[in-house]
Amino acid sequence: MTDEAMETGSEDPIRLRSVRALRGPSIWATHPVAACEVWIAPSLAARPPEAVPGLMERLSAELPGLSPDAAAFGIGREEAAWAQLVGRVAVALQLLAGAPTMFNRVIPGAHGEPPQLAVGYAEPEVGVESLYTAETLLLRALRGDELHLDTAVIALREVFHDARPRATSLVLIKEARRRGIPVRRFAGDPVFQLGLGRNLRRMDGAMTDFTSVIATDMTSDKDRTKRILARNGLPVPEGGVAETAREALEIAHRIGFPVLLKPLDANDGRGISGRLDSDDGVRAAWPIALAEHPKVVVERFAHGRDHRVIVVDGRVVGVSERVPAHVVGDGRRTVRELAEEVNQDPKRDPLHPNPTLVRIPLDEQTAEFLAREGRTMDTVPAAGQTVCLRPTANISTGGTSVDRTDEIHPRNALLCELAVAAMGLDIAGIDVLTDDIGVPFDENGATILEVNASPGLRMHTDPDVGTPRDVPGAILDMLYPPGAPSTIPVIAITGTNGKTTTTRLIAHIFRQTGVRVGFTTTDGIYYQEHLQMEGDFTGPFAAGVVLANPKVDVAVIETARGGILRSGLGFDECDVGIVLNVSADHLGLRGIHTDEDLAEVKAVIPSVVKEDGFAVLNADDPLVVGMAERTPGGVVYTSVLGKADNPALAEHLAFGHMAVMVEDEGGRESLVIRGAKGGARVPVIAVDEVPLAMGGAARFQLHNLMAAIAAAYLQEVPVETIAEGLRTFVPSGTATPGRMNVLQTARGTVIIDYAHNPAAVRGLMEFVGRMPAARRIGVITMPGDRRDEDLRELGEICSVLDYVVVKEHENYRRGRPAGDVARLIGEGLQAGGLAAGSIEAVYPEPEAVARALDLMQQDDLLVILADDFLDVLAQVQAVAGEGTA
């Protein structure tokens, strides 16, 4: 693109692609980020940002903290420097919008790909919008247009305001995270989850999943609440319920003026009249209350200062005096002008990062209240004169608060606790009118006005005057008493091959202990042995389903590279993080071009292991060994080679650390724990007793077995139970669908496996080579999105077979023309020494399997790399007759 095109805007020189919020740990960071690709037009990529005249000076002048110094972008290639600039602008915008973050990271592109950018965020919607806004501002700056920064920041602040939790939820979430309690939020849902699995709790503001529906229903009826409190000897105002203005007047005459009108289920002070001294006052207030509810409470007006007493788990934990919205006159300015000045307080700005007050509403209700007091918005109060602007002292209508927790009389606290108990609530806010909360209620004519089932906490955690009170802490102490767990064991498994088998095996072992297991695999989401959702579920969505199941005692999460790259992890940390291996698979996709790139993705799992948890790593794989330094937890190695052939393992054991190994015991291989608790050597089981190992022939299964042993042992599963789980886990179409399913048929042995990358196929062919057979026939393929060299390598690995049918499943060509996959695999087969006459291509999978079954003779072995496993299994069973081994 030319400079002229850039300046005229005929083509955008900067474009963001694949913008997304990653809500869990990722390759970028252990905290959530918003990520994207940054496409830079060639002419712009040819020069760094500081080489564009006036660009950095203009941006830094309008965006505080954005340095014009070119050294800030010294990360190599120019297009990466532009991506870094996009990130820095996005971060600066978030800071201006009151959404704190400082994280900004760029990974330069390779192989012609654009650089990738990630920025942190306080809310996912803000992170995504900040990237788009940064793109827009940079394009305007490059064109020389007005930036309209103020408008952009206001829009971003509104996004932040709409996305973040409300004030009460916010302080609860903050305290939960400080205590290490997991928090899960769901887009568009005010309910949030604390804890995981069987230890999860749910909250909506200050309402918990302990809160009684019956109790909340009772408190929503103000008259019913008064009657319940009165039956328990608590002071309430006399009154009744009216459905017409005439009935309201009749009640007012019966109980005597002054009176007050309020909707039957009044909230946030809406529709409440304030003091009424005459029939005309009742008539005027009637339509305002009626607009909120068809039934209106008429009660005797009570005098006193307004107090909110909050009770949690039967105990008073906070008391605030609420002062109605008001102004203080100066003898010069009007009520309106005074109120507008008060509203300039940043604490009253709803878009402020931490607003603790609400702006005084200068609306019709305020005007009507002033009129009843003989004033208007244009009244000029005398100097020092206090003018109330609302009839109620609600914080939500501009009121302020003064902490009175230390002043409440013990008898009053007891009566408030009794009131909440009478209503049957676990958390409640009681509104009390009394001139002095420190004097017993029965001595100064105090009145309990109502009980709130979902009280706001802001007046207690952030009072305008007095000591902040840890009400969120009291609520969390109720939900999670000291020593009570808030999480469940989370075991995460990743690697190139063996993830699903290892996940299923670990789940099987835990089920032997009687616990309830939720697990995710490429086959689906499971609770115990029940398939909850079918499909490839190895990403954050599936993890969330398991961790939000209140029946689950242990979560076993298969975690694939795709989910990590697209969306990050579905959990913040794990107790055991397993990495089985790293080998070439899906290279050339999403910026992953080498085994080292792939290892970076897999290393996310050990990086989120808890400090008191463990990373279980394959000590025979150098790329996995390198992850040991990335984990905050301890390290347990697995090894087939043994310490004599593995220096990393030898050093690990020399320091007294734990490993699970294959050892020879009198000519018989066994799986053994070294460096167990107390430094002991703990034999677990002989290899030939484990069906999954196929008598030791399936060598590629050994690391899967050892990882499962380590995970279970680290979670206090007895060794005897682990051994029994290994003995009873039989590979089959049910236990391990598509993973080493061996069928003994009338024509010979058939092996069906989902192996789909060179490393997995190599392990499978090594196993096939150990199996007795007259001939070894294969039906093979690989998805078309693999590199040409991967397809050829697959063919070369499979050249150990005697005859090969190459198939191409239509759904797995992944953009390649028909025949291209078969051609490349055939080239590899011949390069490995298999004669062209022993190779044929039969494209559709059913036809390829049918052809191979026709070729089978007595004592032959057929190995099928299946795409649609269930269909292939059914076809083999129908044609050959079988008994599963």
N, C-alpha and C positions, 0 to 999 in steps of 0.2 A: 504493500500500500504506500502511496506517495505521501509526502508531507502535506501537499495541497489537499489530498483526499481526507487526511486526518483533520485538517483545519476546517474544512467545509462540512465535516460530519457525514460524508457520503458512506462511510463505513466506520463502525465503532472500533477504535484501536485497542480497546480493552473489553473483554467479555468474560463473564464468570459462567462456568458450567458445573453441573452436578452439585449445586449448592444444597447442603443438607446439615441437619443438626445431629451430631452423635451424642447420645444421652448418657453414655457410659464410657469407661476407659477404652482407649484406642491406641493405634500406633503413634498418635500425636502426643497424648498425655494421659495421665491416670484420672484426669477430671474431664468433664464434658467440653466439647468444642463444636464450633460450626466450621465445616470444611468445604472446599471447592477446588476446582481446577481454574487456573487463570490463563486465559488465552490472550496473547499479546501480538498485535499485528507486526509483521516483519520489520517494517521501517521504524516502529517504536522500539522493538526489541533490540535494534542495532545500537541504541544509545541508552545510557542509564538515566534515571529521573533527573539527576542534577544537571544533566546536559541540555535539558529543555529549558530555554531562557525563562526565568521568572517563576517557574512552576513551584519549586520548593519554597521560595520566599513567600509566594502567595498562600500556599497551603499552611505553612508554619505560622503565618500572621493570623490566620483565622482559626486554626486548630491548636490550642495550647498543648505544649508538650511534644509537638511534632517538629523535630529538629531539621533544619535545612542542611545539616552537615552530611556530605556525601558518604563519609565513613560509616554512617549508620546503615548503609546498604551494601557494605563490602562483603557480600556472600557469594561472589563469583559472577555467574553469567547475568547479563542485563535483564533478561526476562524474569529471572528469579528476583532481581532487585525491584522490578515493577510489582511483582506479586507481594514482596515484602512491604512495599509502599501501600498497596491496597489493604494489607492487614493492619498496618499502623494507623491508617485513616479510620478503619473500622473500629479499632480499639479506642482511638480518640473520640469517635462519635459516641460509643457506648459510655465513656466516662462523662461526656457532656450531658448525656441523657440520664445520668445518675445510676447507670448499671455498671458496677465496678468489675473490671477485668484488666489484666496486663499481658495476657498470654497471646503471642503472635509467632507463628512458626511457618517456615517455608521449606519444602523439599524440592530442590531443582528438578526439572523434568529430565528424562533420559529417553534415548531411542526416538527422538522427535516428539515426545509427549510434552504437554505444557507443565509448568511447575504447579505444585499443589500447595494450598494455603489452608491454615487452620487458625482460628482465633477463639479465645475463651468467651464465655458468656455467663450472665447471671440467670437468664431465661433463654431457652432455645429459640423462641420467636425473635428475641432481640438479637441474638447472634446471627441468625440468617438475615434479618432485615438490615443489620449493620453492614454486612458484606454488599448487599445490593445497593445500599445508600452510598457506600464508599465508591463503588463502581460509577454511580451516577455523578458524584461530586468530581471524581477524577476526569470523567469525560467532559464535564462542563469546564473544568479548569483548562484542559487541553484545547478546548475550542475557544477559550477566552470569554465564556459566558459568566453571568452572575452565578455564584455558588448557591445562593438561597440557603445558607447554612442554618439560620435560625429556624426556618420552616422544616428543614430536614431533622433537626434535633428535636423539635416539638413533636413531630410525627413519631420519632423513635421513642421518645419518652412516653407517648401514649401507648405504643406497643408494649413497652415495659410495664406500664401501669396495668394494662388489661391482662397481661400474661402472668404477673406474679400473684402469689396467694394474697388473700386479704390479711389485714393486720394481725388478727388473732391467730390464724393459721401460720403466718410468717414467724411469729415469736415461738410457737410450738415447734415448728420445723427446725429453726435455728438451734433451740435447746436440745432437740433430739440428736441432731448431727454433732453437737458438741459432746454429747454423751456416747457417741459411736453407735447410735441406733440407726439402722438403715431407714431411709425415707424414699418412698416411691410415690410419684405423682402421675396423674393421668390427664392428658390434654382435654381441656374443656370440662373437667369434673372437679368440683370443689372438695370432694372427698380425697384424702390422701392416706397412704398406708405407712404404718410404722412397723419395723421388724419384718421378719420373713417366715413363711411357712406356718407351722403350728404356733409360732410365737408372734404372729402378726396381729396388729390392732389397726382399726380404721377410725379416722376422725374427720369431722366436718366442722371447722372452727373449733369451738370448745365442746362440741358434742362428740361423745365416743361411742364405740359399739357396745359399751355397757349401758348407755343411756336408755332408760325405759321409754318405749313408744307411748305407753299409757300415761306416763308422767309428763312427757312433752305435750301430749294432747290436753291434759288437764291444765297445764300452765298457759296454754294458748287461749284458754277461756278465763278471762280475768275475774268474772263473777264466781265461777266455780272454784278458782284458786282461793278467793276470799272465804268462801264457805268452808273449804277444807281447813284453812288456817284457823278460822274462828272455832271450828269443832275441836281444835287442839289448844284452845285457850290463848291464841296469839292475837295481838292487837291489830285490827283491820278497820278501815273506815266503813260506816254504815252506808247502805245504798241499795240499788236494784238495777234491773236491766229493762230498757225501753226499746220498743220497735217503732214508736211514733213520737212526734214532738209533744203531743198531749200527754202520753204516758210519762215522758221525761219530766214534764212540769208537775204531774201528780206526785212523782217520787221526790222531786225537789221540795215540794210543799210538805210532804210527809216527814222528811228527815231534816228540813230546815236549811236555809241559806247560811253561808255561802256553799256552793256545790261546784263540782267539776264533772265534765263530760269526757269520755274517752271510748274509742272503739273497743268492742269485746275482746279483740285480739291485737291490741295496739302494739306496734313495734317501732323502735327508734323515735318515739315521741310523736309519730304521725297521728293527726286528728285529735290530739288532746287539747282541751280548751284553756286550761288555766282557771283561775278563780272566777266564778260567776255569782253575782249578788242579786240578780233580779230575773223576772220572767223574760224580759227582753234579751238579757244576756244568754239565757238558755236557748231562746228561739234563734238567736244569731249564731250560736255555736253548733246547733243541731246539724245543719247540712254538712259542716266540716267533718264532724265525727262520723256521720252516716256515710260519707263518701268512702270511708275506709272499711266499713263493715255494716251489714244490715241491722245489727243489734248494737246498742250503745249502753255503756255502763254509766249510771248517774250515782255519784257518791259524794258524801259530805267532804268539803274541801278541808284538807289537813294542813296544819302549819308546821314549819320546821325546815331545817336545812336538809337537802337531798343527799342521801348516802347510798352507796352500792357496797354491799357486803358479799364477798365471794366465798363460797364453801366448796371444798374439794374433798371427796371421800370422807364426808362427815365432819370436817374440821374447817374453821374459818382460817383462810390463808391471806386475805387481803381486804382492806376497807378503804374506800375513797369517798371523799365528799365531792359531789359534782356541783359545779357552779354554772348557772345558766349563762348562755351567750349574752354578753353585755358590753357596753362601752362606758367609758368615764369621760364626762364632759370637760371641756376646757374653756367654755364661755364664748368660743368663736366659731367652731365648726359644727355642722349638722350631724345628726345621728348617722346618716348615710356616709358622710365623709369620715367620721370616726371609725365606723365599721369597715370601710374600705381600707383604712390604714391598718387595722387589726388583721385583716385578711392578707396583708402583704407579708406577714410572718412566714418564712419558708416552711416552718413546721405545719402550716395549714395548707400547703400546696399539695394537692393529691398526686402530683407527678414527682414530688420530692422522693429521693431514695428511701427515706425513713420518716414519713409524715406521722406525727403523733397527735395532731389536732385536725379538725375539720373547719373549713371556711364557714363563717357565719352566713347563713342564707338570707339574702336581701330579697325575699320573695313576697308573694301575696299573704302567706300566713304570718310572716313577720309584720307586714303592714297592718293586718287585722289585729294582731296582738297589741301593737303600739296604739292603734285606734281605741281599743278597749281601755287602755291606760291614759287616754287623752292626748296622745302624741302622734306625730307622723315621722316619716323618714327625714323631713326637712326641719324638724324641731332642733333647736340649738340648746343642749343641756348646759346648766350652769357649771362653772369650774368645780371639779371634784364630785359632781353628781353622777351616781351610777344608774344607768338605764338598762334594764333587762330587755332583750329582744325576742325571747321565746318563752313560752309558759313552762317549758320543762328544762331540766338540766342535762339532757342527753348529750354525750360527747358527739354523737352523730349529727347534732344540730348546732354545733359550734361551741358547746360547753367546754369547760376546763375542769381539771381535777386536782385535789389536794389529798395526799396520803394521810389516813387516820388510823392505820392498822394498830399502832402501839397505843391508841387512845380508847379503843372499844372496851366497854365494861365487860368483865367475864360473864355476868348474867346475860348481857345482850348477845354475846357470842354464842352462849348456850341456846338462847331462844332462836337465833338464826339457824343454828345447826338443827334444832328441832323442826323448824319450818321446812328445811330442805328434806329432812327425813320424812316428814308428813307427806311431802309431794312425791317422794320416791326417786329422787334424782341423785346421780353420782357427782355432778358438777352443777352449780346453780349460782345465779346472782340475785340477791335480795335487795329490793329497793325500799329503803326506810327513810321516813321523814322524822327527824328529831333535831331539837335545838342543840343537843350535845350528845354525841355517841358514847361519851364516857359516863353518862348518867343512866341508871337502869330505866328501861322503857316505861315501866309502870309508875315511875316517879315524875316523868316529864311529858306524859301524854304522847309518846311516840306512836307511829303508825306504820305497819308494813303494807306497802302499796301493792306490790306484786312480786312474783318469783319468775326469773328468766332461765329457761333451760339451756340457752346457748349464749352465755354472757360474753361481752367483749373483754379482752384482757389488757388492752392498751392503757387504760387509765391506771392500772396497777403496775404494769411493767415500766411505763413512762409517765409518771405523774408530773404535772406542771410544777407542783410544789411538794417536797417531801421525798421520802426514801422509796426507790423502786422495790417492788416485791416479786419474788421468784415464783409467781403463780404457775408458769409453764413447768417449772421443776416439780411442783407439787402434783400436777396432773400426771407427769411422766412417772413419778414415784408411785402413783396409784396404779398406772397401767403396768409398770415394770418395777415391782418392789426391789429394793437393794438385793443383789445376788441373782435376781431372776433373769433368764436369758431373753434376748430380743431377737436372736437369729437362730438359724439351724445350720448344721454342717453343709457347706457348699463345696462340691468337688467338681472341678472343671477339667475337661480333657481336650487337648488339641494335639496336632501332629498331622503329617501327610497321610499316613495309613494307620489303620487299626483303631480309629477313634470310636466307631460305633460298637465294635466287638468289646472293647475295653469298657465303654459306658454300660453296656448291657450286663457284662460280667460283674462290674462293681455293684450295680443295682441288685443283681441276683444275690450276691454275697450279703448285702445289707438286709435283704428281705428274709434271709435265714435267721436274723436276730429278732425278727418280729416288728421291726420299725416299718413305717410307711414311706415308700420311696417315690419321688417324682423324678423323671428323667427325660432328656431330649436326645433325639438321634436324627439321622438322615431319613429315617422311616416315619417318624412322628413324635408326638408328645405323649408320654405315658404317665399314668398314675398306677403304681403297683404293676400289675400285668395287663392293665386295661389301656387300650389305645384311645387316647382322648381326642387327638387331632392327627389326621394322616397327612404325610407329606414330608418334605425335607425341612426339618425344623432344627437348625443348628445356629440360629442367630439370637439377637436380644429379645425378640418377641416371644420366642419359645421359653427362654429363661424366665421372662416375666410371668408367663402363665404358671410355671411350676412354683416360683417363689411367692406368688400371690394365692396359692392354694393352702388354705388353713389346715388341711389334713396332712400335709407333707412334713415328715420328720427329717428327711435327708434329701438333698437335691443333688443329682448327678447330671452335669450339663456338658453335652458334647458341643464343642465350639469350633466352627470352621472359619477359614480365612475370609470367606465372602462376607459373613456377618460382621466380622471385626472391621473390615475395610469400609463396608457400606454404612454401618450404624454404630459401631463400637460394641462393647460388651453389654449384656443385660443385667449386670450386677457390678457392684463397686469393688468387692473383694471376695476372695475365696479362702477356704481353710486348707484345701489341698489343690494345687495346680499341677497338672500332669502334661508333659510334653513327650510324646512317644518317639518322634523322629522328624527330620526335615529332609525332603527330597523333591526333585523337580515335579511340579504339578501346577497346572494353570499358569505357567509362566507366560509373560507377555500380556497379561491382563491387569488392568487397574494399577499400572505402575510397578508391577512385580515382575522383574526380568531375570533375576538370579536366585540361586538357593539362599544366598545371604539376605536378599530382600525378603524372601519368604520367612526366613528365620526371624527377621524383625517383627513380622506380623505375629508369629507364634509366640514370641517372647512377651507379648502383652499378658499372657496368662501367668507366668511366674512373677511378672512385675506387680500383680495385684494380689498376691498371696499375703495374708495377714502376717503381722510380725511374729505371732505365736503359731503360725501355720507352716506348711512345708511345700516346697516345689519338688516334684518327683520327676527326675530328668534321666534320659537315656545316656548313660556314660559312654556308650560305644559310638555315639554320634557327636563329632566335634562341634557341630553347629549348636547342638542342644546343650553340650557341656558349657559352652560360652554363655549360656543364659543364667548360670549359677550366680554370677555377680549382679544380675538384674533384680533378684528377688529380695524383698525385705525379710522373708521368713527363712527357715532352715532349709537344707537341701538333702534329699534322699536320692541316691543314684540307683539305677538298675543296670545290670551288665550281664551279658552272656560270655564276654571275653575273659573276665576275671582280672585280678590285679596284676598278674604277671605280664599280661599283654596290654594293660591299660594304665599308664602312669597317673592319669587324673583320678582314677578309682583308687589306686594304691595310696596316693596322697590323702584322699578323702578318708579312707579307712584308718590311715596312720594317725589322723587327728581325732579319731573316735567317733566319726560321723556314721550315719546309718546308710546301708545299701541292701538291696535285694539282688541276689546273684544266683547263677546256675553253678552248682558244684558237683563234683564226682564223689560219690560215696560208695566205695567198693564196686566200682564199675557201673554204677547206676546213677544217672543224673537226678539231682534234687534241686528244688527251689528253696533257698535259704535266706534268712534275714541276718545280716551282719551288723554289729554295732547297735543292736536293739537296746531296749531300756535296760540300763545297768551294764551296757557293753556286751551283752550276751550274744551268742550265736544261736539262732532259733530255726531249726529245720521246719519247713512248712509241709511239703508234699513232694513225692517223687514225680518226675516229669511224666513218666509213663502211666501214672494214675489219672492224669488230667485229659479228659476227652478232647479238649480244644487243641492240645499239642499233637494229637494224632500219633501217639507213641513216641513222640520226639521228632517225628518227620517234619512237622510244620514249624520250622525254626523261627519263622517270622512271627509266630504267636507268642514266643517266650517273653519279649518285652511287654506285650499286652498283659500277660499273666503276672509278671513281676510288678507292673504298675498297679494292678488291681490289688495285689497283696499289700503293697505299701500303703495305698489309700485306706484300705480297711484296717490295717494294723495301727496306722496313725490315729484312727478314729475309735480306738479301743475295742475293735472287734476281736474276740478271742481267736487264737491261731487255729484251734480245732474247728471253729465255725468257718474260718476262711478256707481251710482245707476241704471241708465238706461242701462248701459252695463251689470250689473248683471241680470237685468230683461230680457234682450233680448238674453242672452247666454243660449240656450236650449241644454241640453245634447242629442246627437243624433249620428248616424253613420257618420255624416258629421262633426259636430262641435267637438265631442269628441269620435272619433272612438275607440271602445274597452274600453271605460271608462264609466261605469254605463249607458249602453244603454238599456233602458226599452222599450219593445215592448208589446203592447196589442194585443193578437192574439185570434183567434176563440176558442182556447182551454184554454186560460188563459194568465197569464203574463209570459214573458220571459225576463230575465236579462242576458245580455252578458257583461262580464268584463274581462279585461286583468290581474286582480290581480294574482300575481305570488310569493308572499312571505307571511309568516304568518300574519304579521301586516296588510297588505292590505286585506287579506282574512277575517281576524277577523272583520275589519270595514264593509266589504261587508256583512258578515253573521249577524252582528248586524242590518244592514239595512233590510236584508231579514226577520229577526225575527219580524220587525215592520210592515211588509207588510201583509195584510189579505190574507189568502190562505187556501184552503181545505187541500192540501198537499204541502210540499216543497221538490222538487226533485233537485238534483245537478249533474252536469257533471264536475268533478274536476280532476286536476293533478298539477304537479309542475315539472320544469325542473330537469333532473337527476343530474346536477352538484351541487345540494344542498346537505347538509349533511343528514345523515340518520335521525337525530333527527328533522331536519326541515321538512322532509317528514312526519314523524309521527305526528309532531305538526299540520301540515296542516290538517291531517285526524281528529285529535281530535277537532280542531276548527269547522270543517264541520259536526261533529256528531250531531249538532242541526237540521240537515235536516232529513226528513222522509225516503228518499231513495236516494242512491248515485250510480252513474255510474262512475267508475274510468277509465280514459283513459290514454293511453301512446302514445303520438305522436312520431313517429319513429325518427324525426329530433331533438327531445328534450330529448332523453335518456342520451345524453352527456357521452357515454362510459359505461353506466350501461347495464347489460343483460336485455333482454325482460322480463317483468313481475316484475322486482325488484322494480320499482317505485310504481306500483300498490300494491304490497305486503306490502310495508312499510306504504303507505297511509292507506291501509285497516287495518293494526294493530292499527294505530292511531284512526280510526273511531270506532273500537270496544272498544278501551281503553276509548273513550269518551261516550260509552254507546249505540252505534248503533248496532243493532242485525246483525249478519252475513247474515241473510236472506234478509236484506235490502241493501246489498252491492253486486255489481257485477262489473267485470272488462271487458271492451270492448276496446281493445287497439287503433285502428285507430280513430282519432277524428271524421270523418264523420259518422262512424258506431256508436260511442258512442252518438253523438247528435241525430242520427236517433232513437236509442233505447230509449232515454229519451223522445223524442217527441211522440213515440208510447205509452209510459207509461202515458203521460199527460191526465188528465180528466178535466171536467169542473171546473173552478175556482182554478185549481192547479197553483203553481208558479214553474217555472223552472229557475235555475241559472246555467249559463255555464261559466266556466273559460276557455276562448278561447285562443288557440295558433294562429291559422290563422283566425283572426277576420272576414275579408271580406267573406271568404268561409263559416264560420259558420252563419254569418248574412244572406247570400244568401240562405243557406239551410233552416234556420228557416222561412224565408219569403216564400220560395217555398212550404214548407210542411204545415205550420200552417196558413198562411194568417195573415197579421198583419197591424197595424197602429201604428206608433212609438209614444210613449208618450214623 
